[in-house]
Amino acid sequence: VNTFALRSTRQDAPLPYVKIDRLDAHDNFAVGLYRVWDDLTYLVRGITQGPDWTTVRAIGDRIDVILHAKETQTASMHFHSFREESFTDETIESGDYYLHVGGIYRVRAGAL
């Protein structure tokens, strides 16, 4: 993977790359201005140029290994993530054929 992109992607971004889009976010519990518990949903996917699915499927598998059913804790936060559903897409942009593989992941973060 050459690049990570949040929301928009540079036109000259080298392929393959990983794109992360926040789909949804809710403050489930807040005390004043402090977020105590958040529930966030992200679309995380690898993108490459088609027609061969081999590379992009490997990227999607690696994303899943990193994000699905994971828990971690820092001194001040607790995080839990899991895949809600798989994501596969094919797009044509400016005459070029692109393949997308990844998933929609829910991340729950809470203050300790």
C-alpha positions in Angstrom: 0.0 0.0 0.0 1.4 3.3 -1.1 -1.0 5.9 0.5 -3.7 6.3 3.1 -6.5 8.7 2.3 -9.1 10.2 4.6 -12.2 11.3 2.6 -10.7 12.8 -0.6 -7.9 11.3 -2.5 -5.2 13.1 -4.4 -5.5 12.7 -8.2 -1.9 11.6 -8.4 -2.1 9.1 -5.5 -0.1 6.0 -6.4 -2.0 2.7 -6.4 -2.8 0.6 -4.4 -4.0 2.7 -1.5 -6.3 2.5 1.5 -9.2 4.9 1.9 -11.0 5.6 5.1 -14.4 7.3 5.2 -16.3 8.1 8.4 -19.9 7.2 7.8 -21.5 7.8 11.2 -20.6 9.0 14.7 -22.6 9.3 17.9 -21.7 10.6 21.3 -23.5 7.9 23.4 -22.6 9.5 26.7 -21.1 12.9 27.4 -20.5 14.8 30.6 -20.5 18.5 29.9 -18.1 19.0 27.0 -16.3 15.7 27.5 -17.1 12.7 25.4 -17.2 9.6 27.6 -18.4 7.0 25.1 -18.5 7.3 21.3 -19.9 4.9 18.6 -18.3 5.5 15.2 -18.7 3.7 11.8 -16.0 3.8 9.1 -15.7 2.4 5.6 -12.1 1.2 5.3 -11.1 -0.2 1.9 -8.2 -0.9 -0.4 -8.3 0.5 -3.9 -6.4 -0.6 -7.0 -6.8 -0.5 -10.7 -8.5 -3.6 -12.3 -9.1 -6.1 -13.7 -7.0 -8.3 -11.3 -8.5 -8.7 -7.8 -5.5 -10.4 -6.2 -3.8 -7.4 -4.7 -6.9 -5.6 -3.5 -8.3 -8.7 -1.9 -5.0 -9.2 0.0 -5.3 -5.6 1.2 -8.9 -6.1 2.3 -7.9 -9.3 4.2 -5.1 -7.4 6.0 -7.5 -4.6 6.9 -9.8 -7.2 8.5 -6.9 -8.8 10.4 -6.0 -5.4 11.8 -9.5 -4.0 12.6 -12.0 -6.9 13.2 -12.7 -8.0 16.8 -9.9 -5.9 18.3 -9.7 -4.3 21.7 -7.1 -2.1 23.1 -6.6 0.2 26.0 -4.5 3.2 26.7 -4.0 5.1 30.0 -7.2 7.1 29.3 -9.2 5.3 26.6 -10.7 1.9 25.7 -11.3 1.0 22.1 -13.2 -1.9 20.5 -13.6 -2.4 16.8 -15.4 -5.0 14.6 -16.5 -5.5 11.0 -20.2 -5.0 10.5 -20.2 -6.0 6.9 -17.9 -6.7 4.0 -17.5 -4.2 1.2 -16.7 -4.8 -2.5 -17.2 -2.4 -5.3 -16.1 -1.7 -8.9 -16.0 1.9 -10.2 -15.1 3.6 -13.5 -13.6 7.0 -13.1 -12.3 9.0 -16.1 -12.4 5.8 -18.1 -10.2 3.9 -15.6 -11.5 0.7 -13.9 -11.0 0.5 -10.1 -11.6 -2.3 -7.6 -12.5 -1.7 -3.9 -12.3 -4.3 -1.1 -12.7 -3.8 2.6 -15.4 -3.4 5.1 -17.7 -1.3 7.2 -16.2 -1.2 10.8 -17.8 0.0 14.0 -15.4 1.5 16.5 -16.5 2.1 20.1 -14.3 4.3 22.2 -14.7 5.2 25.8 -12.9 7.2 28.4 -11.5 5.4 31.4 
